Amino acid sequence: MTYKAEYIWIDGTEPTAKLRSKTRILADGAELPIWGFDGSSTNQAEGHASDRVLKPVASYPDPFRGADDVLVMCEVFNIDGSAHESNTRAPLREVAEKFAAQESLFGIEQEYTFFKGSRPLGFPEGGFPAPQGGYYCGVGADEIFGREIVEKHLDNCLNAGLGISGINAEVMPGQWEFQVGPLSPLDVSDQLWVARWLLYRTAEDFGVSATLDAKPAKGDWNGAGAHTNFSTKAMRENYEAIIEAAESLGRDDKPLEHIKHYGSGVEARLTGAHETAPWNEYSYGVSNRGASVRIPWQVEVDQKGYIEDRRPNANVDPYVVTRLIVDTCGSALEKAGLV
């Protein structure tokens, strides 16, 4: 007997990488082997030396095929065993190990937008819907578009064993959000990428596409982000560590260092309007959704908890955003003796 393994990897497309996958048939009980692919077709190699290597790093039950079939998240390597330049998981592994004692946890809020043809789902042909506002966490066919896809995606994520923690409709028609976490840096990133693959694959069955574009509709509409909630053991125990983490993200050249890796089109989304702070200004505040980093009101009351970096785009690479935050905040907390 055999089982099917869907190998999933991140390609080399710029400025925003795409997901790729292909199926391997394996004998029952066989371990997941390394595999190869044509990197010249994924922007990861030249045709004269196109072989690239897929190394499995995490596997999950396949909610589409069922039985013993699995989804396999992979890292991409060169044939000499070195990590490929598009492999952003490899540097996260090093940073996560360096600051492992701080017990970092992340929860990422993934916003996305459904499209039918060239227009967001729910946008009438040749016109525009009513202004945003009533769609957020709404109910009813006049305000909600795509719920059947969202519910199926949620079930697929749960059946795959992912740490998905919620869903909600967002402020624009056809715009939704799901949350993954709290999980460790590597786990939240692996699972967010797999949840994205499941989103695309689920929507495919409905003849609808899903986009992580940071500004899917021009004009007076919110963009799409990946608000990133972060804490360490010290932050979950005292408020001084909360403030130090928020301060560290705004020191020296850290704001611009982070922003340039927070997703394509960040300047179009972070304008200072639509619940954002300007991309080139750093701020933090309690209960402030117009700040770069928000400290939830309950965190101030409890004097412990987490912070929310509101700057990452929906199309951000979670391996990159978690690495940057762990490195910046972890170093600052260590220096301040708050570990």
SVG drawing of the C-alpha trace seen along z (x, -y; Angstrom):
<svg xmlns="http://www.w3.org/2000/svg" viewBox="-28 -60 56 62">
<polyline fill="none" stroke="black" stroke-width="0.4" points="0.0,0.0 1.0,-3.6 0.3,-7.2 0.5,-10.6 2.8,-13.3 2.2,-16.9 5.6,-18.6 5.2,-22.4 7.9,-25.0 8.4,-28.7 9.8,-29.8 12.2,-32.6 9.7,-35.0 10.4,-38.6 9.3,-40.9 6.8,-38.4 7.5,-34.7 4.9,-32.2 4.0,-28.7 4.7,-25.7 3.8,-22.0 3.9,-18.6 2.9,-15.0 5.0,-12.0 3.8,-8.5 5.5,-6.6 5.2,-3.2 3.2,-2.9 5.5,-3.5 8.3,-5.1 9.9,-8.2 9.6,-11.4 12.8,-11.6 14.5,-14.6 13.3,-15.3 14.3,-17.5 12.7,-20.0 13.5,-22.2 14.6,-25.5 14.8,-27.2 10.9,-27.1 10.6,-28.6 13.1,-31.5 15.6,-29.5 18.1,-28.4 19.5,-28.8 18.6,-26.2 22.2,-25.0 22.3,-24.0 18.6,-23.7 18.5,-21.0 17.4,-22.1 16.6,-20.0 13.5,-19.8 14.1,-18.9 11.0,-18.1 10.8,-20.0 7.2,-19.6 4.2,-17.4 0.5,-17.6 -2.6,-15.5 -3.9,-16.3 -7.5,-17.5 -8.3,-17.1 -7.1,-13.6 -7.6,-12.2 -6.5,-8.7 -2.8,-8.7 -1.9,-11.3 0.1,-14.3 1.1,-17.9 4.9,-18.4 6.5,-21.8 10.0,-21.9 13.1,-24.0 15.0,-24.5 18.7,-23.6 21.4,-23.6 22.8,-20.3 26.0,-21.0 23.9,-20.9 23.9,-24.7 20.6,-26.6 19.4,-28.2 19.3,-32.0 15.5,-32.0 15.4,-29.8 14.4,-32.3 13.6,-29.5 17.3,-28.7 18.3,-32.0 15.3,-31.9 16.4,-28.6 19.7,-30.1 18.0,-33.1 15.3,-31.0 18.0,-28.7 20.0,-31.7 17.1,-33.1 15.4,-29.8 15.7,-30.4 13.4,-33.5 10.5,-31.2 9.2,-33.5 5.6,-33.1 3.8,-34.5 0.3,-34.9 -0.1,-36.2 -3.3,-37.7 -3.4,-36.9 -5.7,-39.2 -6.5,-38.4 -9.0,-39.3 -11.0,-37.1 -11.2,-38.0 -13.6,-36.9 -12.0,-37.8 -10.4,-41.2 -12.5,-42.6 -12.8,-41.9 -15.6,-39.4 -18.6,-41.5 -17.7,-44.5 -20.4,-45.0 -19.4,-45.0 -19.0,-48.6 -19.4,-50.1 -18.4,-50.1 -20.1,-48.8 -21.2,-50.9 -18.3,-52.4 -16.4,-50.2 -17.6,-49.9 -20.5,-47.5 -18.6,-44.6 -16.3,-44.1 -17.5,-41.0 -20.7,-41.4 -23.6,-39.0 -26.0,-38.8 -25.8,-38.4 -25.6,-42.2 -22.4,-42.5 -20.7,-39.1 -19.1,-37.5 -17.2,-34.2 -18.2,-32.8 -18.6,-29.3 -15.0,-29.4 -13.8,-30.8 -15.6,-28.1 -14.2,-25.3 -10.7,-26.8 -11.1,-26.8 -12.2,-23.2 -9.3,-22.3 -6.8,-24.0 -8.3,-22.3 -8.3,-18.9 -4.6,-19.5 -3.8,-20.0 -2.8,-23.6 -2.8,-26.0 -5.5,-28.3 -7.2,-30.3 -10.0,-32.2 -11.5,-33.9 -13.4,-37.1 -14.7,-39.2 -12.7,-42.4 -13.6,-46.0 -13.8,-45.6 -16.2,-43.3 -14.5,-40.0 -11.7,-40.6 -11.2,-38.2 -8.7,-37.2 -7.6,-34.1 -5.2,-33.9 -2.4,-31.3 -0.9,-30.9 0.3,-31.4 3.2,-29.2 7.0,-29.3 8.7,-31.2 9.3,-28.2 6.0,-26.6 3.9,-29.7 5.8,-30.4 5.6,-26.8 1.9,-26.7 1.1,-30.1 2.6,-29.1 0.7,-25.8 -2.5,-27.7 -1.9,-30.0 -1.5,-27.0 -4.7,-25.6 -6.4,-29.0 -5.4,-29.0 -6.3,-25.4 -9.7,-25.7 -10.6,-28.8 -9.6,-27.0 -12.5,-24.6 -14.9,-27.6 -13.4,-29.2 -12.2,-32.1 -8.7,-33.4 -7.3,-34.8 -4.6,-37.5 -2.3,-38.8 -1.9,-42.1 -1.2,-44.9 -3.6,-47.3 -6.0,-45.2 -8.4,-48.1 -7.2,-51.6 -9.0,-54.5 -10.8,-54.7 -10.4,-51.1 -8.2,-49.4 -5.2,-47.5 -4.4,-44.0 -1.9,-43.2 -0.4,-40.5 -0.5,-42.0 2.1,-40.1 1.6,-39.5 4.8,-38.7 5.8,-37.9 8.7,-36.3 8.5,-34.6 9.6,-37.9 7.0,-39.9 4.3,-37.4 5.4,-38.1 6.2,-41.8 5.3,-45.1 8.9,-46.5 9.8,-43.9 6.7,-44.9 7.9,-48.5 11.5,-47.5 10.4,-45.4 8.2,-48.2 11.1,-50.7 13.6,-48.4 11.7,-48.2 12.0,-52.0 15.7,-52.4 18.4,-53.6 17.8,-52.1 15.5,-49.3 12.3,-50.9 13.6,-51.1 15.4,-47.7 12.2,-46.1 9.9,-48.0 12.0,-47.1 11.4,-43.4 7.7,-43.7 6.3,-43.0 5.9,-44.5 3.8,-47.6 4.1,-48.6 4.3,-52.3 0.9,-52.1 -0.7,-50.5 1.0,-52.3 -0.1,-55.9 -1.2,-57.1 -4.8,-56.5 -7.0,-53.3 -5.8,-52.2 -2.1,-52.5 0.9,-54.6 3.1,-56.1 5.6,-53.6 8.5,-56.0 7.5,-57.0 7.7,-54.7 5.3,-54.9 3.8,-52.7 0.9,-53.1 -1.8,-51.5 -4.9,-50.5 -3.7,-52.6 -4.5,-51.0 -2.9,-54.1 0.5,-53.3 3.2,-51.1 3.1,-48.8 0.0,-48.5 0.0,-47.4 -3.5,-46.0 -5.4,-47.7 -5.6,-44.4 -1.8,-44.1 -1.5,-47.5 -4.2,-46.5 -2.5,-43.1 1.0,-44.6 2.1,-41.7 1.3,-40.0 2.3,-40.8 2.7,-43.5 1.2,-43.7 3.4,-44.9 0.8,-46.3 3.3,-47.1 3.8,-43.7 1.9,-43.4 -0.4,-40.5 2.2,-39.3 5.1,-39.3 7.3,-36.3 6.6,-35.0 10.1,-33.4 11.5,-36.9 9.2,-38.9 9.5,-36.5 13.3,-36.4 13.6,-40.2 11.4,-40.6 13.0,-37.8 16.5,-39.2 15.6,-42.9 13.6,-42.4 15.5,-39.4 18.8,-41.3 17.3,-44.3 15.7,-42.2 18.9,-40.3 20.9,-43.6 18.4,-45.0 18.5,-41.9 14.9,-41.1 15.1,-37.4"/>
</svg>
